[in-house]
């Protein structure tokens, strides 16, 4: 079938056109590592940029200290808050573009079985399912256990539970040098963001403690 791609269930998808992916996004095999990097990229960096943008008008309080910005950054460091922000952003982006910044770098798009884009409601349901069932609300220990479990399920079944339940398909760019470099860039960005976030949280905590002692 020229100009079409077969999904795992045998349906043919158009290679291009409104609401479908291009021929270069034809890899239907599971890529657990890419998916993990993509979700963490969006959780830390995409959501972080938005939070920073929203927090910037609050950078200085009336007293001239950075207390409001510090509060926002501390809330961002709290996993459940960051995860919820990321879920809503991801849903909007999946609805509009079929991908997110992290997924684009890692070569992943999420579409319906017929190749069309998700409605916002369907995308949000998917992201909330992934947020709760795949990331454990980003609660320490729970997030590690559920991500490890999701990694094994994706390798075994070729799809995540939230994509299977929503009758969705993940399509990827085929592996290659360019894709490997993009995934590596995303991974290094995630590692740097995690380290920076931890350092900022520690700095703000120390600054707040010092301010209380000084007061």
Phi and psi restraints in degrees (value plus and minus 20) as a CYANA .aco file:
   2 UNK   PHI     -89.3   -49.3
   2 UNK   PSI     115.9   155.9
   3 UNK   PHI      56.6    96.6
   3 UNK   PSI      -5.8    34.2
   4 UNK   PHI    -151.9  -111.9
   4 UNK   PSI     137.1   177.1
   5 UNK   PHI    -145.7  -105.7
   5 UNK   PSI     117.0   157.0
   6 UNK   PHI    -110.3   -70.3
   6 UNK   PSI     113.8   153.8
   7 UNK   PHI    -104.3   -64.3
   7 UNK   PSI     154.5   194.5
   8 UNK   PHI     -84.5   -44.5
   8 UNK   PSI     -43.0    -3.0
   9 UNK   PHI    -113.9   -73.9
   9 UNK   PSI     -12.3    27.7
  10 UNK   PHI      71.7   111.7
  10 UNK   PSI     -25.5    14.5
  11 UNK   PHI     -95.3   -55.3
  11 UNK   PSI     128.7   168.7
  12 UNK   PHI    -116.6   -76.6
  12 UNK   PSI     112.4   152.4
  13 UNK   PHI    -128.9   -88.9
  13 UNK   PSI     122.8   162.8
  14 UNK   PHI     -85.8   -45.8
  14 UNK   PSI     121.5   161.5
  15 UNK   PHI     -94.6   -54.6
  15 UNK   PSI     -41.4    -1.4
  16 UNK   PHI    -174.3  -134.3
  16 UNK   PSI     154.4   194.4
  17 UNK   PHI      99.5   139.5
  17 UNK   PSI     157.4   197.4
  18 UNK   PHI     -81.7   -41.7
  18 UNK   PSI     106.8   146.8
  19 UNK   PHI      54.2    94.2
  19 UNK   PSI      -8.0    32.0
  20 UNK   PHI    -146.2  -106.2
  20 UNK   PSI     152.9   192.9
  21 UNK   PHI    -118.2   -78.2
  21 UNK   PSI     144.8   184.8
  22 UNK   PHI    -101.1   -61.1
  22 UNK   PSI     149.9   189.9
  23 UNK   PHI     -81.9   -41.9
  23 UNK   PSI     -49.4    -9.4
  24 UNK   PHI     -87.9   -47.9
  24 UNK   PSI     -39.0     1.0
  25 UNK   PHI    -118.4   -78.4
  25 UNK   PSI      52.6    92.6
  26 UNK   PHI    -140.6  -100.6
  26 UNK   PSI     -21.9    18.1
  27 UNK   PHI    -102.4   -62.4
  27 UNK   PSI      95.5   135.5
  28 UNK   PHI    -121.6   -81.6
  28 UNK   PSI     -17.8    22.2
  29 UNK   PHI     -95.0   -55.0
  29 UNK   PSI     132.9   172.9
  30 UNK   PHI     -90.9   -50.9
  30 UNK   PSI     123.4   163.4
  31 UNK   PHI    -151.9  -111.9
  31 UNK   PSI      57.5    97.5
  32 UNK   PHI     -76.2   -36.2
  32 UNK   PSI     -61.0   -21.0
  33 UNK   PHI     -85.9   -45.9
  33 UNK   PSI     -63.6   -23.6
  34 UNK   PHI     -79.8   -39.8
  34 UNK   PSI     -62.9   -22.9
  35 UNK   PHI     -85.7   -45.7
  35 UNK   PSI     -59.9   -19.9
  36 UNK   PHI     -84.4   -44.4
  36 UNK   PSI     -66.6   -26.6
  37 UNK   PHI     -82.0   -42.0
  37 UNK   PSI     -62.9   -22.9
  38 UNK   PHI     -80.8   -40.8
  38 UNK   PSI     -65.4   -25.4
  39 UNK   PHI     -86.3   -46.3
  39 UNK   PSI     -59.9   -19.9
  40 UNK   PHI     -91.9   -51.9
  40 UNK   PSI     -52.5   -12.5
  41 UNK   PHI     -80.8   -40.8
  41 UNK   PSI     -68.3   -28.3
  42 UNK   PHI     -89.1   -49.1
  42 UNK   PSI     -53.8   -13.8
  43 UNK   PHI     -88.1   -48.1
  43 UNK   PSI     -59.2   -19.2
  44 UNK   PHI    -115.6   -75.6
  44 UNK   PSI     -63.5   -23.5
  45 UNK   PHI    -113.0   -73.0
  45 UNK   PSI     -73.9   -33.9
  46 UNK   PHI     -79.7   -39.7
  46 UNK   PSI     -71.2   -31.2
  47 UNK   PHI     -86.0   -46.0
  47 UNK   PSI     -54.1   -14.1
  48 UNK   PHI     -85.7   -45.7
  48 UNK   PSI     -61.4   -21.4
  49 UNK   PHI     -82.6   -42.6
  49 UNK   PSI     -63.3   -23.3
  50 UNK   PHI     -84.3   -44.3
  50 UNK   PSI     -64.7   -24.7
  51 UNK   PHI     -81.7   -41.7
  51 UNK   PSI     -61.2   -21.2
  52 UNK   PHI     -84.7   -44.7
  52 UNK   PSI     -59.7   -19.7
  53 UNK   PHI     -84.3   -44.3
  53 UNK   PSI     -60.6   -20.6
  54 UNK   PHI     -90.7   -50.7
  54 UNK   PSI     -49.5    -9.5
  55 UNK   PHI    -104.0   -64.0
  55 UNK   PSI     -40.7    -0.7
  56 UNK   PHI     -76.8   -36.8
  56 UNK   PSI     -57.6   -17.6
  57 UNK   PHI     -84.9   -44.9
  57 UNK   PSI     -37.7     2.3
  58 UNK   PHI    -119.2   -79.2
  58 UNK   PSI      -6.2    33.8
  59 UNK   PHI     -78.2   -38.2
  59 UNK   PSI     -55.6   -15.6
  60 UNK   PHI    -139.3   -99.3
  60 UNK   PSI     107.9   147.9
  61 UNK   PHI    -103.8   -63.8
  61 UNK   PSI     157.7   197.7
  62 UNK   PHI     -81.8   -41.8
  62 UNK   PSI     -49.1    -9.1
  63 UNK   PHI    -102.2   -62.2
  63 UNK   PSI     -24.7    15.3
  64 UNK   PHI      68.5   108.5
  64 UNK   PSI     -15.9    24.1
  65 UNK   PHI    -116.2   -76.2
  65 UNK   PSI     145.8   185.8
  66 UNK   PHI    -115.2   -75.2
  66 UNK   PSI      14.0    54.0
  67 UNK   PHI     -82.3   -42.3
  67 UNK   PSI     -68.4   -28.4
  68 UNK   PHI     -81.2   -41.2
  68 UNK   PSI     -62.8   -22.8
  69 UNK   PHI     -83.1   -43.1
  69 UNK   PSI     -59.9   -19.9
  70 UNK   PHI     -82.0   -42.0
  70 UNK   PSI     -60.0   -20.0
  71 UNK   PHI     -82.7   -42.7
  71 UNK   PSI     -64.0   -24.0
  72 UNK   PHI     -82.5   -42.5
  72 UNK   PSI     -64.1   -24.1
  73 UNK   PHI     -85.5   -45.5
  73 UNK   PSI     -57.6   -17.6
  74 UNK   PHI     -86.2   -46.2
  74 UNK   PSI     -59.8   -19.8
  75 UNK   PHI     -84.3   -44.3
  75 UNK   PSI     -58.2   -18.2
  76 UNK   PHI     -83.0   -43.0
  76 UNK   PSI     -54.8   -14.8
  77 UNK   PHI     -89.6   -49.6
  77 UNK   PSI     -44.7    -4.7
  78 UNK   PHI     -89.7   -49.7
  78 UNK   PSI      96.6   136.6
  79 UNK   PHI     -71.2   -31.2
  79 UNK   PSI     -69.7   -29.7
  80 UNK   PHI     -79.4   -39.4
  80 UNK   PSI     -56.8   -16.8
  81 UNK   PHI     -87.6   -47.6
  81 UNK   PSI     -67.2   -27.2
  82 UNK   PHI     -81.7   -41.7
  82 UNK   PSI     -61.6   -21.6
  83 UNK   PHI     -84.3   -44.3
  83 UNK   PSI     -58.9   -18.9
  84 UNK   PHI     -87.8   -47.8
  84 UNK   PSI     -62.7   -22.7
  85 UNK   PHI     -79.6   -39.6
  85 UNK   PSI     -65.0   -25.0
  86 UNK   PHI     -82.9   -42.9
  86 UNK   PSI     -59.0   -19.0
  87 UNK   PHI     -82.3   -42.3
  87 UNK   PSI     -64.0   -24.0
  88 UNK   PHI     -87.5   -47.5
  88 UNK   PSI     -64.0   -24.0
  89 UNK   PHI     -82.0   -42.0
  89 UNK   PSI     -65.5   -25.5
  90 UNK   PHI     -80.2   -40.2
  90 UNK   PSI     -61.1   -21.1
  91 UNK   PHI     -82.5   -42.5
  91 UNK   PSI     -64.0   -24.0
  92 UNK   PHI     -80.8   -40.8
  92 UNK   PSI     -65.5   -25.5
  93 UNK   PHI     -89.2   -49.2
  93 UNK   PSI     -59.0   -19.0
  94 UNK   PHI     -84.0   -44.0
  94 UNK   PSI     -58.6   -18.6
  95 UNK   PHI     -85.2   -45.2
  95 UNK   PSI     -62.2   -22.2
  96 UNK   PHI     -99.6   -59.6
  96 UNK   PSI     -59.6   -19.6
  97 UNK   PHI    -147.6  -107.6
  97 UNK   PSI     -27.3    12.7
  98 UNK   PHI      52.4    92.4
  98 UNK   PSI     -16.9    23.1
  99 UNK   PHI    -169.1  -129.1
  99 UNK   PSI     159.9   199.9
 100 UNK   PHI    -152.8  -112.8
 100 UNK   PSI     149.7   189.7
 101 UNK   PHI     -74.7   -34.7
 101 UNK   PSI     -65.6   -25.6
 102 UNK   PHI     -86.4   -46.4
 102 UNK   PSI     -63.1   -23.1
 103 UNK   PHI     -86.2   -46.2
 103 UNK   PSI     -57.2   -17.2
 104 UNK   PHI     -83.8   -43.8
 104 UNK   PSI     -65.2   -25.2
 105 UNK   PHI     -80.7   -40.7
 105 UNK   PSI     -59.0   -19.0
 106 UNK   PHI    -107.8   -67.8
 106 UNK   PSI     -16.4    23.6
 107 UNK   PHI      52.1    92.1
 107 UNK   PSI      25.0    65.0
 108 UNK   PHI    -148.9  -108.9
 108 UNK   PSI     114.7   154.7
 109 UNK   PHI    -146.7  -106.7
 109 UNK   PSI     128.9   168.9
 110 UNK   PHI    -137.7   -97.7
 110 UNK   PSI     101.9   141.9
 111 UNK   PHI    -156.3  -116.3
 111 UNK   PSI     149.0   189.0
 112 UNK   PHI     -92.0   -52.0
 112 UNK   PSI     149.7   189.7
 113 UNK   PHI     -85.0   -45.0
 113 UNK   PSI     -43.3    -3.3
 114 UNK   PHI    -111.1   -71.1
 114 UNK   PSI     -15.7    24.3
 115 UNK   PHI      73.4   113.4
 115 UNK   PSI     -24.0    16.0
 116 UNK   PHI    -102.7   -62.7
 116 UNK   PSI     146.2   186.2
 117 UNK   PHI     -94.0   -54.0
 117 UNK   PSI     136.7   176.7
 118 UNK   PHI     -99.8   -59.8
 118 UNK   PSI     127.0   167.0
 119 UNK   PHI     -89.9   -49.9
 119 UNK   PSI     141.6   181.6
 120 UNK   PHI     -82.3   -42.3
 120 UNK   PSI     -61.6   -21.6
 121 UNK   PHI     -80.8   -40.8
 121 UNK   PSI     -61.7   -21.7
 122 UNK   PHI     -88.7   -48.7
 122 UNK   PSI     -59.3   -19.3
 123 UNK   PHI     -86.4   -46.4
 123 UNK   PSI     -60.6   -20.6
 124 UNK   PHI     -86.4   -46.4
 124 UNK   PSI     -60.6   -20.6
 125 UNK   PHI     -80.5   -40.5
 125 UNK   PSI     -61.9   -21.9
 126 UNK   PHI     -81.3   -41.3
 126 UNK   PSI     -68.4   -28.4
 127 UNK   PHI     -86.5   -46.5
 127 UNK   PSI     -57.6   -17.6
 128 UNK   PHI     -87.8   -47.8
 128 UNK   PSI     -56.7   -16.7
 129 UNK   PHI     -82.8   -42.8
 129 UNK   PSI     -63.9   -23.9
 130 UNK   PHI     -86.9   -46.9
 130 UNK   PSI     -56.8   -16.8
 131 UNK   PHI     -84.9   -44.9
 131 UNK   PSI     -62.5   -22.5
 132 UNK   PHI    -106.0   -66.0
 132 UNK   PSI     -74.0   -34.0
 133 UNK   PHI    -101.4   -61.4
 133 UNK   PSI     -42.7    -2.7
 134 UNK   PHI    -124.1   -84.1
 134 UNK   PSI     -45.0    -5.0
 135 UNK   PHI    -139.7   -99.7
 135 UNK   PSI     -25.1    14.9
 136 UNK   PHI      38.0    78.0
 136 UNK   PSI      18.2    58.2
 137 UNK   PHI      40.8    80.8
 137 UNK   PSI      -2.6    37.4
 138 UNK   PHI      39.1    79.1
 138 UNK   PSI      10.7    50.7
 139 UNK   PHI    -101.4   -61.4
 139 UNK   PSI     112.3   152.3
 140 UNK   PHI     -70.3   -30.3
 140 UNK   PSI     125.5   165.5
 141 UNK   PHI      55.1    95.1
 141 UNK   PSI     -73.6   -33.6
 142 UNK   PHI     -79.9   -39.9
 142 UNK   PSI     -61.3   -21.3
 143 UNK   PHI     -84.7   -44.7
 143 UNK   PSI     -58.5   -18.5
 144 UNK   PHI     -87.4   -47.4
 144 UNK   PSI     -64.1   -24.1
 145 UNK   PHI     -83.4   -43.4
 145 UNK   PSI     -67.8   -27.8
 146 UNK   PHI     -91.4   -51.4
 146 UNK   PSI     -55.5   -15.5
 147 UNK   PHI     -86.9   -46.9
 147 UNK   PSI     -59.1   -19.1
 148 UNK   PHI     -84.9   -44.9
 148 UNK   PSI     -61.3   -21.3
 149 UNK   PHI     -84.9   -44.9
 149 UNK   PSI     -64.0   -24.0
 150 UNK   PHI     -81.9   -41.9
 150 UNK   PSI     -56.4   -16.4
 151 UNK   PHI     -80.0   -40.0
 151 UNK   PSI     -65.1   -25.1
 152 UNK   PHI     -87.9   -47.9
 152 UNK   PSI     -60.9   -20.9
 153 UNK   PHI     -83.3   -43.3
 153 UNK   PSI     -62.6   -22.6
 154 UNK   PHI     -83.3   -43.3
 154 UNK   PSI     -60.4   -20.4
 155 UNK   PHI     -87.0   -47.0
 155 UNK   PSI     -58.3   -18.3
 156 UNK   PHI     -96.3   -56.3
 156 UNK   PSI     -66.9   -26.9
 157 UNK   PHI    -116.4   -76.4
 157 UNK   PSI     -36.6     3.4
 158 UNK   PHI      61.4   101.4
 158 UNK   PSI     -16.4    23.6
 159 UNK   PHI    -177.0  -137.0
 159 UNK   PSI     133.4   173.4
 160 UNK   PHI    -102.0   -62.0
 160 UNK   PSI     137.6   177.6
 161 UNK   PHI     -78.6   -38.6
 161 UNK   PSI     -56.9   -16.9
 162 UNK   PHI     -91.7   -51.7
 162 UNK   PSI     -48.4    -8.4
 163 UNK   PHI     -97.8   -57.8
 163 UNK   PSI     -58.8   -18.8
 164 UNK   PHI     -83.8   -43.8
 164 UNK   PSI     -64.8   -24.8
 165 UNK   PHI     -85.6   -45.6
 165 UNK   PSI     -57.2   -17.2
 166 UNK   PHI    -106.9   -66.9
 166 UNK   PSI     -17.6    22.4
 167 UNK   PHI      34.1    74.1
 167 UNK   PSI      31.4    71.4
 168 UNK   PHI    -134.9   -94.9
 168 UNK   PSI     141.5   181.5
 169 UNK   PHI    -149.6  -109.6
 169 UNK   PSI     115.5   155.5
 170 UNK   PHI    -118.4   -78.4
 170 UNK   PSI     103.2   143.2
 171 UNK   PHI    -134.9   -94.9
 171 UNK   PSI     122.2   162.2
 172 UNK   PHI    -145.8  -105.8
 172 UNK   PSI     139.4   179.4
 173 UNK   PHI     -89.9   -49.9
 173 UNK   PSI     122.2   162.2
 174 UNK   PHI     -81.3   -41.3
 174 UNK   PSI     130.0   170.0
 175 UNK   PHI     -83.1   -43.1
 175 UNK   PSI     126.8   166.8
 176 UNK   PHI     159.6   199.6
 176 UNK   PSI    -199.4  -159.4
 177 UNK   PHI     -82.6   -42.6
 177 UNK   PSI     -65.8   -25.8
 178 UNK   PHI     -82.5   -42.5
 178 UNK   PSI     -65.3   -25.3
 179 UNK   PHI     -85.1   -45.1
 179 UNK   PSI     -58.5   -18.5
 180 UNK   PHI     -82.0   -42.0
 180 UNK   PSI     -62.7   -22.7
 181 UNK   PHI     -85.6   -45.6
 181 UNK   PSI     -60.9   -20.9
 182 UNK   PHI     -84.8   -44.8
 182 UNK   PSI     -61.9   -21.9
 183 UNK   PHI     -85.2   -45.2
 183 UNK   PSI     -60.0   -20.0
 184 UNK   PHI     -83.7   -43.7
 184 UNK   PSI     -60.6   -20.6
 185 UNK   PHI     -80.8   -40.8
 185 UNK   PSI     -63.7   -23.7
 186 UNK   PHI     -84.0   -44.0
 186 UNK   PSI     -63.1   -23.1
 187 UNK   PHI     -81.8   -41.8
 187 UNK   PSI     -66.7   -26.7
 188 UNK   PHI     -84.5   -44.5
 188 UNK   PSI     -54.9   -14.9
 189 UNK   PHI     -85.4   -45.4
 189 UNK   PSI     -60.9   -20.9
 190 UNK   PHI     -82.8   -42.8
 190 UNK   PSI     -65.6   -25.6
 191 UNK   PHI     -81.4   -41.4
 191 UNK   PSI     -63.0   -23.0
 192 UNK   PHI     -86.1   -46.1
 192 UNK   PSI     -59.5   -19.5
 193 UNK   PHI     -85.6   -45.6
 193 UNK   PSI     -61.0   -21.0
 194 UNK   PHI     -82.7   -42.7
 194 UNK   PSI     -64.6   -24.6
 195 UNK   PHI     -85.5   -45.5
 195 UNK   PSI     -62.1   -22.1
 196 UNK   PHI     -86.0   -46.0
 196 UNK   PSI     -62.0   -22.0
 197 UNK   PHI     -82.4   -42.4
 197 UNK   PSI     -62.2   -22.2
 198 UNK   PHI     -84.3   -44.3
 198 UNK   PSI     -61.6   -21.6
 199 UNK   PHI     -85.2   -45.2
 199 UNK   PSI     -61.8   -21.8
 200 UNK   PHI     -83.6   -43.6
 200 UNK   PSI     -64.0   -24.0
 201 UNK   PHI     -80.8   -40.8
 201 UNK   PSI     -62.0   -22.0
 202 UNK   PHI     -85.7   -45.7
 202 UNK   PSI     -63.1   -23.1
 203 UNK   PHI     -82.8   -42.8
 203 UNK   PSI     -66.2   -26.2
 204 UNK   PHI     -86.3   -46.3
 204 UNK   PSI     -58.7   -18.7
 205 UNK   PHI     -82.5   -42.5
 205 UNK   PSI     -63.6   -23.6
 206 UNK   PHI     -86.1   -46.1
 206 UNK   PSI     -58.7   -18.7
 207 UNK   PHI     -85.9   -45.9
 207 UNK   PSI     -62.0   -22.0
 208 UNK   PHI     -84.8   -44.8
 208 UNK   PSI     -61.4   -21.4
 209 UNK   PHI     -84.5   -44.5
 209 UNK   PSI     -61.1   -21.1
 210 UNK   PHI     -85.0   -45.0
 210 UNK   PSI     -57.0   -17.0
 211 UNK   PHI     -86.2   -46.2
 211 UNK   PSI     -58.5   -18.5
 212 UNK   PHI     -87.3   -47.3
 212 UNK   PSI     -60.6   -20.6
 213 UNK   PHI     -88.1   -48.1
 213 UNK   PSI     -57.4   -17.4
 214 UNK   PHI     -90.1   -50.1
 214 UNK   PSI     -51.8   -11.8
